[in-house]
Amino acid sequence: MRHCYAQGGTGGGTNGAGFLVNSVSGSLIEDNIIFEVFPAFEINEGSCGNVVAYNFSDTNNSSIQVNLNTNHGPHNSHNLVEGNIVPSLNSDGYFGSASETLIFRNWLMASNASKTIQLYVVGLNRFTRKYAMIGNLVANDSWPSGAYPYSFGNPNIGNGDFTGTSKISAGDFPVDWKATATLTSGGGTSAGVMTMNSGDPHTGQHFIKIYWNSDTQSAELLSDGVSTPAVSGSTVTFAIGGTLPTNGTVFNVWTGAEGFQEQDQDCFSEQNGGTTILKANYNFTPVAVGIPANEGLGGDTLPDSFYRSSKPTFFGNLTWPAHNPLAPGSLTHAQRVQTIPAGYRYINGVDPPPDGGGGGSIIQTLNVTNLRVSP
């Protein structure tokens, strides 16, 4: 998918995304413009081995948080996000996990075209594992002083708060992990009451599914505005679209997106004991201008690209690679937007002039096992 323009989404898909990748492998989404659409990109449902590269997304609507969402429906892995200019990026953790995604040489600009500051620049929420952020430009010089541009380990998107912490790799599991309950009334009917043996139910939580008989039988809990599960302390009143087993049956309970509300510390950077690699990311924020000392490359070097052998023809006379965290230069916002062809086309209405060279091939065999290693 190349050289396309998407504007003003009106719904559809899971969230009305400009580009929705659902259960897809081996795709290339390159050199596109996405305007006034939230989210600009969304990657879902086990998509792997995809490349999202050199795209530009923005909005003049201050109420829209334009972002590149690498995970809404799990479990996506081994995808490459390279060279894009987007206001923000996240792995939202809403329905589950994602892993081994490389975020390389992007400008995550932290504000939209109307200069409205985003809530965050990068948000890697719960169950995000082994992501690598390498060689990116992060935020801009208008980012609030003292604000931290990253958010690691928060619960599901739309919830910037958490209760307690968990670190599964160290044996510290969330309280909703393997939650169980006992059916106390309603056996043989479609409506009943179960008492939670473990887990942390709360008012308004929509429990999703129950399993019993060694998980060979299951049922979804109805949530139709009439029979929505009601939580009172440790008891849950609910209904299913079938028949409940006998009273006293023990259920395994899937608590759904509103469960697992601890801060997931395995999402943290490796520098802070987590699994996210942070290397050579140039930070424009006033709190820490430059590449943080603990993100140095040492004796390593940054490749120009992880999927192209040399400068592509569509870059014309623009500099390749577009984003260089080792020498970011002093550019205005509009000038930096024009460092990739999609951004140049957004500002000027035409492609960048040709330079008589380029044309490097796409590397056909992408060794996805190397996507999380330091360069």
VOPAGU-2260 file (C-alpha; in pm, 1 decimal, decimal comma):
REM VOPAGU-2260
SITE   aa  ch    i         X         Y         Z
SITE  MET   A    0       0,0       0,0       0,0
SITE  ARG   A    1     191,2     303,0    -122,5
SITE  HIS   A    2     136,9     671,8    -204,8
SITE  CYS   A    3    -224,6     682,6     -77,8
SITE  TYR   A    4    -417,2     953,9     105,7
SITE  ALA   A    5    -678,4     888,8     373,9
SITE  GLN   A    6    -874,0    1167,3     541,6
SITE  GLY   A    7   -1171,9    1206,4     771,3
SITE  GLY   A    8   -1254,9     855,3     884,4
SITE  THR   A    9   -1624,6     792,7     951,0
SITE  GLY   A   10   -1603,2     466,3    1142,8
SITE  GLY   A   11   -1563,2     108,3    1037,8
SITE  GLY   A   12   -1315,3    -153,9    1142,8
SITE  THR   A   13   -1253,6    -181,8    1515,1
SITE  ASN   A   14   -1192,5     187,9    1582,3
SITE  GLY   A   15   -1224,4     357,3    1243,8
SITE  ALA   A   16    -851,4     341,8    1172,1
SITE  GLY   A   17    -705,3     503,6     860,7
SITE  PHE   A   18    -507,0     186,6     789,5
SITE  LEU   A   19    -621,9    -130,5     964,2
SITE  VAL   A   20    -398,1    -437,2     950,4
SITE  ASN   A   21    -593,8    -737,8    1076,9
SITE  SER   A   22    -443,8   -1090,1    1080,4
SITE  VAL   A   23    -198,6    -990,3     807,7
SITE  SER   A   24     158,7   -1100,3     743,9
SITE  GLY   A   25     417,7    -977,8     497,8
SITE  SER   A   26     258,5    -643,9     402,1
SITE  LEU   A   27     431,3    -313,8     323,2
SITE  ILE   A   28     253,8      14,8     406,3
SITE  GLU   A   29     481,0     288,5     276,3
SITE  ASP   A   30     473,5     660,2     182,1
SITE  ASN   A   31     108,7     735,8     268,4
SITE  ILE   A   32     -65,8    1038,5     423,0
SITE  ILE   A   33    -335,3     992,6     688,9
SITE  PHE   A   34    -513,6    1310,7     799,5
SITE  GLU   A   35    -791,2    1370,5    1056,0
SITE  VAL   A   36    -823,8    1000,6    1140,2
SITE  PHE   A   37    -789,3     833,3    1478,9
SITE  PRO   A   38    -605,9     608,3    1500,1
SITE  ALA   A   39    -398,9     666,9    1189,0
SITE  PHE   A   40    -277,2     306,2    1192,0
SITE  GLU   A   41    -396,1       4,0    1386,6
SITE  ILE   A   42    -230,7    -339,5    1385,7
SITE  ASN   A   43    -444,3    -626,4    1516,5
SITE  GLU   A   44    -510,2    -995,4    1553,7
SITE  GLY   A   45    -175,5   -1170,6    1525,9
SITE  SER   A   46     -31,7    -962,0    1242,8
SITE  CYS   A   47     339,8   -1026,3    1198,9
SITE  GLY   A   48     624,8    -959,8     957,6
SITE  ASN   A   49     473,9    -629,4     835,8
SITE  VAL   A   50     652,2    -302,8     755,0
SITE  VAL   A   51     493,3      38,1     823,9
SITE  ALA   A   52     737,4     291,9     685,1
SITE  TYR   A   53     778,2     657,9     580,9
SITE  ASN   A   54     413,9     749,5     634,3
SITE  PHE   A   55     290,4    1085,5     762,5
SITE  SER   A   56     -13,9    1137,0     985,1
SITE  ASP   A   57    -151,6    1454,5    1136,9
SITE  THR   A   58    -466,9    1650,0    1221,0
SITE  ASN   A   59    -585,4    2006,8    1273,3
SITE  ASN   A   60    -849,7    1882,5    1517,7
SITE  SER   A   61    -720,6    1945,1    1869,0
SITE  SER   A   62    -955,0    1680,4    2012,0
SITE  ILE   A   63    -801,4    1398,6    1804,2
SITE  GLN   A   64    -501,3    1208,7    1934,0
SITE  VAL   A   65    -347,9    1088,6    1607,4
SITE  ASN   A   66    -136,4     781,4    1666,4
SITE  LEU   A   67      20,0     469,5    1527,6
SITE  ASN   A   68    -122,1     180,6    1728,3
SITE  THR   A   69      94,1    -131,6    1705,6
SITE  ASN   A   70    -143,7    -347,4    1911,3
SITE  HIS   A   71    -514,6    -330,1    1979,2
SITE  GLY   A   72    -615,1    -690,0    1909,3
SITE  PRO   A   73    -343,5    -935,1    2021,7
SITE  HIS   A   74     -91,1   -1086,1    1964,0
SITE  ASN   A   75     110,8    -892,1    1702,5
SITE  SER   A   76     482,5    -950,8    1675,5
SITE  HIS   A   77     794,2    -902,8    1462,5
SITE  ASN   A   78     667,3    -592,3    1284,1
SITE  LEU   A   79     889,2    -304,9    1170,5
SITE  VAL   A   80     785,9      60,1    1214,8
SITE  GLU   A   81    1045,9     271,1    1032,6
SITE  GLY   A   82    1088,8     630,6     921,7
SITE  ASN   A   83     736,2     753,2     993,0
SITE  ILE   A   84     633,0    1097,3    1116,1
SITE  VAL   A   85     340,5    1058,1    1356,9
SITE  PRO   A   86     229,1    1247,6    1667,0
SITE  SER   A   87     241,3     941,3    1893,4
SITE  LEU   A   88     280,3     564,3    1903,7
SITE  ASN   A   89     140,8     302,2    2134,2
SITE  SER   A   90      77,0     -62,2    2209,2
SITE  ASP   A   91    -252,3     -17,3    2385,7
SITE  GLY   A   92    -286,3    -348,1    2572,7
SITE  TYR   A   93    -664,1    -332,9    2558,8
SITE  PHE   A   94    -731,9    -691,1    2452,1
SITE  GLY   A   95    -392,5    -843,1    2525,7
SITE  SER   A   96     -28,4    -868,9    2443,0
SITE  ALA   A   97     227,1    -787,5    2170,6
SITE  SER   A   98     599,6    -845,1    2133,2
SITE  GLU   A   99     917,4    -810,9    1925,0
SITE  THR   A  100     832,3    -491,7    1737,0
SITE  LEU   A  101    1108,7    -260,7    1616,9
SITE  ILE   A  102    1043,7     115,2    1620,1
SITE  PHE   A  103    1330,7     258,6    1416,1
SITE  ARG   A  104    1429,2     605,6    1288,5
SITE  ASN   A  105    1083,2     763,9    1326,1
SITE  TRP   A  106     998,1    1117,5    1433,8
SITE  LEU   A  107     737,5    1085,4    1708,9
SITE  MET   A  108     655,2    1454,3    1709,3
SITE  ALA   A  109     431,0    1478,7    2019,4
SITE  SER   A  110     190,5    1737,4    1878,1
SITE  ASN   A  111     -53,6    1767,1    1592,2
SITE  ALA   A  112     -60,9    2030,8    1317,7
SITE  SER   A  113    -248,1    2274,6    1541,9
SITE  LYS   A  114      38,8    2228,9    1791,1
SITE  THR   A  115    -183,8    2067,3    2051,5
SITE  ILE   A  116      45,7    1863,9    2275,7
SITE  GLN   A  117     -38,0    1493,1    2286,6
SITE  LEU   A  118    -102,9    1312,1    2612,9
SITE  TYR   A  119     209,6    1104,4    2557,6
SITE  VAL   A  120     461,4    1035,8    2282,5
SITE  VAL   A  121     509,7     662,1    2333,9
SITE  GLY   A  122     276,0     444,4    2539,0
SITE  LEU   A  123     364,4      78,1    2579,6
SITE  ASN   A  124      83,1     -60,5    2791,9
SITE  ARG   A  125      41,7    -386,9    2981,4
SITE  PHE   A  126     161,3    -715,4    2826,7
SITE  THR   A  127     394,5    -541,5    2579,1
SITE  ARG   A  128     717,3    -739,9    2560,6
SITE  LYS   A  129    1057,6    -707,6    2392,3
SITE  TYR   A  130     985,8    -393,4    2190,8
SITE  ALA   A  131    1288,4    -202,9    2064,7
SITE  MET   A  132    1295,7     173,8    2017,5
SITE  ILE   A  133    1613,9     258,0    1832,8
SITE  GLY   A  134    1733,7     576,8    1666,3
SITE  ASN   A  135    1410,3     777,2    1688,0
SITE  LEU   A  136    1352,7    1150,4    1727,3
SITE  VAL   A  137    1122,5    1198,4    2024,4
SITE  ALA   A  138     886,7    1492,6    2089,7
SITE  ASN   A  139     962,9    1857,7    2013,7
SITE  ASP   A  140    1090,4    2166,1    2193,7
SITE  SER   A  141     735,4    2267,9    2290,9
SITE  TRP   A  142     688,1    1960,7    2509,1
SITE  PRO   A  143     617,3    2069,8    2869,4
SITE  SER   A  144     924,4    2110,5    3085,8
SITE  GLY   A  145     969,1    1818,6    3321,5
SITE  ALA   A  146     719,1    1596,2    3138,5
SITE  TYR   A  147     829,9    1243,4    3056,5
SITE  PRO   A  148     743,3    1146,1    2696,5
SITE  TYR   A  149     715,1     771,3    2762,3
SITE  SER   A  150     443,4     573,2    2937,1
SITE  PHE   A  151     536,1     214,9    3025,1
SITE  GLY   A  152     317,1     -55,9    3174,6
SITE  ASN   A  153     -12,1     126,6    3229,3
SITE  PRO   A  154    -331,0     -79,7    3198,4
SITE  ASN   A  155    -560,1     -68,1    2895,8
SITE  ILE   A  156    -576,5     240,7    2674,5
SITE  GLY   A  157    -798,3     513,8    2812,9
SITE  ASN   A  158    -682,1     432,3    3163,9
SITE  GLY   A  159    -375,5     628,7    3267,1
SITE  ASP   A  160    -400,8     517,4    3629,2
SITE  PHE   A  161    -315,7     186,7    3791,6
SITE  THR   A  162    -360,2       1,6    4120,1
SITE  GLY   A  163     -48,7    -168,9    4249,0
SITE  THR   A  164     220,7    -328,4    4036,9
SITE  SER   A  165     300,7    -665,6    3881,9
SITE  LYS   A  166     605,2    -822,4    3725,0
SITE  ILE   A  167     522,0   -1162,1    3580,2
SITE  SER   A  168     885,7   -1242,6    3492,5
SITE  ALA   A  169     967,1   -1221,9    3863,7
SITE  GLY   A  170     664,1   -1425,0    3971,7
SITE  ASP   A  171     461,9   -1119,9    4077,7
SITE  PHE   A  172     135,5   -1189,2    3895,1
SITE  PRO   A  173    -163,1    -954,0    3860,2
SITE  VAL   A  174    -444,2   -1027,9    4103,3
SITE  ASP   A  175    -673,9   -1114,9    3811,3
SITE  TRP   A  176    -430,7   -1379,6    3686,3
SITE  LYS   A  177    -616,5   -1713,2    3677,2
SITE  ALA   A  178    -916,2   -1563,4    3858,7
SITE  THR   A  179   -1167,5   -1819,0    3984,8
SITE  ALA   A  180   -1520,5   -1807,0    4123,9
SITE  THR   A  181   -1777,5   -2049,5    4266,7
SITE  LEU   A  182   -2135,7   -2058,2    4139,4
SITE  THR   A  183   -2347,5   -1996,6    4451,1
SITE  SER   A  184   -2696,5   -1977,3    4298,9
SITE  GLY   A  185   -2875,9   -2013,7    3967,1
SITE  GLY   A  186   -2752,6   -2359,7    3873,2
SITE  GLY   A  187   -2957,2   -2510,4    3590,7
SITE  THR   A  188   -3086,2   -2169,3    3477,1
SITE  SER   A  189   -2942,7   -1892,5    3258,7
SITE  ALA   A  190   -2892,4   -1639,6    3543,0
SITE  GLY   A  191   -2686,4   -1682,4    3853,7
SITE  VAL   A  192   -2456,6   -1544,4    4119,8
SITE  MET   A  193   -2092,4   -1637,2    4155,9
SITE  THR   A  194   -1855,9   -1556,3    4441,4
SITE  MET   A  195   -1501,7   -1466,3    4341,3
SITE  ASN   A  196   -1232,6   -1680,0    4501,7
SITE  SER   A  197    -953,6   -1469,4    4353,0
SITE  GLY   A  198    -927,0   -1159,8    4141,5
SITE  ASP   A  199   -1029,0    -801,4    4203,1
SITE  PRO   A  200   -1384,0    -740,3    4074,0
SITE  HIS   A  201   -1512,6    -383,9    4079,0
SITE  THR   A  202   -1836,1    -203,2    4003,0
SITE  GLY   A  203   -1883,9    -145,5    3632,4
SITE  GLN   A  204   -1643,0    -417,9    3526,8
SITE  HIS   A  205   -1768,7    -625,5    3235,4
SITE  PHE   A  206   -1661,7    -982,9    3298,9
SITE  ILE   A  207   -1630,0   -1156,3    2965,6
SITE  LYS   A  208   -1628,9   -1533,5    2993,8
SITE  ILE   A  209   -1640,7   -1825,2    3235,1
SITE  TYR   A  210   -1494,5   -2173,9    3190,3
SITE  TRP   A  211   -1571,1   -2495,4    3380,0
SITE  ASN   A  212   -1534,2   -2872,2    3362,1
SITE  SER   A  213   -1157,2   -2848,4    3307,5
SITE  ASP   A  214   -1219,7   -2562,1    3063,0
SITE  THR   A  215   -1401,4   -2791,7    2819,1
SITE  GLN   A  216   -1720,2   -2588,8    2865,3
SITE  SER   A  217   -1753,2   -2210,2    2856,2
SITE  ALA   A  218   -2001,2   -1928,5    2825,3
SITE  GLU   A  219   -1988,1   -1558,2    2753,8
SITE  LEU   A  220   -2152,6   -1333,1    3008,8
SITE  LEU   A  221   -2429,8   -1121,3    2859,3
SITE  SER   A  222   -2381,8    -746,1    2852,0
SITE  ASP   A  223   -2684,1    -608,8    2669,8
SITE  GLY   A  224   -2789,7    -322,3    2894,1
SITE  VAL   A  225   -3043,2    -544,9    3068,8
SITE  SER   A  226   -2837,4    -832,1    3204,9
SITE  THR   A  227   -2498,9    -661,8    3241,1
SITE  PRO   A  228   -2300,2    -834,5    3518,5
SITE  ALA   A  229   -2338,9    -649,7    3849,5
SITE  VAL   A  230   -2053,7    -652,7    4101,2
SITE  SER   A  231   -2106,6    -616,0    4474,4
SITE  GLY   A  232   -1800,3    -687,6    4680,0
SITE  SER   A  233   -1685,4   -1036,6    4582,3
SITE  THR   A  234   -2017,6   -1143,4    4428,5
SITE  VAL   A  235   -2110,9   -1109,7    4062,6
SITE  THR   A  236   -2470,2   -1137,3    3938,8
SITE  PHE   A  237   -2480,6   -1236,5    3573,4
SITE  ALA   A  238   -2658,1   -1415,5    3291,3
SITE  ILE   A  239   -2544,0   -1627,9    2998,6
SITE  GLY   A  240   -2701,8   -1730,7    2671,1
SITE  GLY   A  241   -2735,1   -2091,1    2783,3
SITE  THR   A  242   -2768,9   -2305,9    3095,0
SITE  LEU   A  243   -2545,0   -2285,8    3398,5
SITE  PRO   A  244   -2402,3   -2601,3    3560,7
SITE  THR   A  245   -2489,7   -2704,9    3915,3
SITE  ASN   A  246   -2432,1   -2477,1    4212,9
SITE  GLY   A  247   -2087,9   -2519,6    4363,9
SITE  THR   A  248   -1916,3   -2542,1    4024,3
SITE  VAL   A  249   -1583,1   -2359,2    4019,2
SITE  PHE   A  250   -1527,2   -2129,8    3720,6
SITE  ASN   A  251   -1212,6   -1997,1    3567,9
SITE  VAL   A  252   -1299,0   -1634,2    3493,6
SITE  TRP   A  253   -1169,9   -1411,6    3215,6
SITE  THR   A  254   -1198,2   -1064,2    3363,3
SITE  GLY   A  255   -1174,3    -885,3    3029,5
SITE  ALA   A  256   -1016,6    -556,1    2929,9
SITE  GLU   A  257   -1110,6    -387,9    3256,5
SITE  GLY   A  258    -919,6    -645,1    3458,8
SITE  PHE   A  259    -543,7    -654,5    3514,8
SITE  GLN   A  260    -523,8    -296,2    3639,7
SITE  GLU   A  261    -174,6    -307,3    3791,5
SITE  GLN   A  262     126,8    -136,4    3640,9
SITE  ASP   A  263     304,5    -402,6    3432,7
SITE  GLN   A  264     672,2    -351,6    3512,4
SITE  ASP   A  265     788,4    -598,9    3247,8
SITE  CYS   A  266     697,2    -324,8    2997,4
SITE  PHE   A  267     964,8     -96,5    3141,8
SITE  SER   A  268    1289,8     -23,5    2960,9
SITE  GLU   A  269    1580,4    -263,4    3008,9
SITE  GLN   A  270    1752,5      19,0    3195,8
SITE  ASN   A  271    1472,0      -5,0    3451,8
SITE  GLY   A  272    1444,5    -382,3    3469,3
SITE  GLY   A  273    1193,0    -439,8    3189,4
SITE  THR   A  274    1208,8    -582,6    2837,7
SITE  THR   A  275    1195,2    -268,2    2619,1
SITE  ILE   A  276    1519,8    -174,8    2444,0
SITE  LEU   A  277    1588,8     200,1    2426,4
SITE  LYS   A  278    1891,8     295,2    2217,0
SITE  ALA   A  279    2004,5     622,3    2056,9
SITE  ASN   A  280    1670,5     801,9    2076,1
SITE  TYR   A  281    1719,2    1177,9    2045,9
SITE  ASN   A  282    1496,7    1357,2    2293,8
SITE  PHE   A  283    1380,9    1709,5    2205,1
SITE  THR   A  284    1202,0    1760,3    2536,9
SITE  PRO   A  285    1330,6    2028,9    2772,8
SITE  VAL   A  286    1375,1    1774,1    3049,3
SITE  ALA   A  287    1654,1    1594,9    2858,3
SITE  VAL   A  288    1766,8    1732,4    2522,8
SITE  GLY   A  289    1983,1    1487,0    2330,9
SITE  ILE   A  290    2040,4    1113,4    2356,6
SITE  PRO   A  291    2022,3    1001,1    2720,6
SITE  ALA   A  292    2353,0     876,7    2856,6
SITE  ASN   A  293    2213,4     528,2    2920,3
SITE  GLU   A  294    2099,1     495,8    2556,1
SITE  GLY   A  295    2445,9     524,9    2402,5
SITE  LEU   A  296    2545,2     298,8    2112,8
SITE  GLY   A  297    2892,3     223,5    2238,8
SITE  GLY   A  298    3078,9      75,9    1942,7
SITE  ASP   A  299    2762,1      -5,7    1747,7
SITE  THR   A  300    2629,3     182,8    1444,7
SITE  LEU   A  301    2279,3     253,0    1315,1
SITE  PRO   A  302    2191,6      97,0     979,2
SITE  ASP   A  303    2018,8     325,7     729,5
SITE  SER   A  304    1721,2      90,6     709,3
SITE  PHE   A  305    1605,7    -251,7     821,4
SITE  TYR   A  306    1417,8    -332,0     500,9
SITE  ARG   A  307    1579,3    -135,8     214,3
SITE  SER   A  308    1925,8    -185,6      73,7
SITE  SER   A  309    1973,2     184,0     -18,4
SITE  LYS   A  310    1786,4     509,4     -77,4
SITE  PRO   A  311    1455,6     445,6    -259,9
SITE  THR   A  312    1368,6     636,3    -577,9
SITE  PHE   A  313    1054,9     791,2    -428,5
SITE  PHE   A  314    1273,9     989,6    -185,1
SITE  GLY   A  315    1385,8    1208,5    -477,8
SITE  ASN   A  316    1639,3    1467,5    -365,4
SITE  LEU   A  317    1555,3    1433,2       5,4
SITE  THR   A  318    1828,0    1322,1     244,6
SITE  TRP   A  319    1847,4     952,0     323,5
SITE  PRO   A  320    1800,4     830,7     588,2
SITE  ALA   A  321    1544,7    1093,2     684,9
SITE  HIS   A  322    1591,3    1091,5    1062,0
SITE  ASN   A  323    1937,5    1093,0    1214,3
SITE  PRO   A  324    1936,9    1097,0    1595,1
SITE  LEU   A  325    2315,5    1141,7    1600,7
SITE  ALA   A  326    2286,5    1470,4    1407,3
SITE  PRO   A  327    1920,1    1581,6    1407,5
SITE  GLY   A  328    1994,9    1932,6    1280,8
SITE  SER   A  329    1812,0    2253,8    1364,3
SITE  LEU   A  330    1488,4    2253,7    1165,6
SITE  THR   A  331    1150,7    2417,4    1207,2
SITE  HIS   A  332     848,7    2193,6    1254,7
SITE  ALA   A  333     743,8    2235,7     889,6
SITE  GLN   A  334    1095,8    2170,4     763,2
SITE  ARG   A  335    1123,2    1847,2     960,8
SITE  VAL   A  336     783,0    1732,8     831,9
SITE  GLN   A  337     926,6    1758,1     480,5
SITE  THR   A  338    1216,1    1521,2     550,8
SITE  ILE   A  339    1010,2    1227,4     423,0
SITE  PRO   A  340     827,0    1224,8      85,9
SITE  ALA   A  341     478,6    1189,7     240,2
SITE  GLY   A  342     543,0    1492,9     460,6
SITE  TYR   A  343     687,0    1687,2     167,4
SITE  ARG   A  344     378,1    1604,1     -36,1
SITE  TYR   A  345     153,1    1708,9     253,8
SITE  ILE   A  346     318,4    2053,9     271,0
SITE  ASN   A  347     379,2    2118,7     -99,2
SITE  GLY   A  348     114,7    1912,2    -277,7
SITE  VAL   A  349     371,9    1739,7    -499,3
SITE  ASP   A  350     637,7    1472,9    -464,2
SITE  PRO   A  351     995,2    1580,1    -393,2
SITE  PRO   A  352    1207,8    1654,4    -704,0
SITE  PRO   A  353    1406,2    1358,1    -839,7
SITE  ASP   A  354    1777,6    1338,6    -778,3
SITE  GLY   A  355    1872,2    1103,6   -1060,3
SITE  GLY   A  356    1978,0     828,0    -821,8
SITE  GLY   A  357    1829,5     595,3    -565,1
SITE  GLY   A  358    1615,5     298,6    -643,5
SITE  GLY   A  359    1753,5      67,5    -379,1
SITE  SER   A  360    1569,4    -261,8    -364,2
SITE  ILE   A  361    1352,5    -385,8     -85,2
SITE  ILE   A  362    1535,3    -651,7     108,5
SITE  GLN   A  363    1318,4    -951,0      29,6
SITE  THR   A  364    1426,9   -1167,0     319,8
SITE  LEU   A  365    1373,8    -984,4     647,7
SITE  ASN   A  366    1527,3   -1173,6     937,5
SITE  VAL   A  367    1257,9   -1091,5    1189,6
SITE  THR   A  368    1444,0   -1266,8    1468,5
SITE  ASN   A  369    1689,8    -976,8    1467,1
SITE  LEU   A  370    1429,6    -703,7    1505,7
SITE  ARG   A  371    1479,6    -656,1    1877,0
SITE  VAL   A  372    1858,5    -664,0    1897,5
SITE  SER   A  373    2066,2    -353,4    1943,1
SITE  PRO   A  374    2205,1    -225,6    1610,6
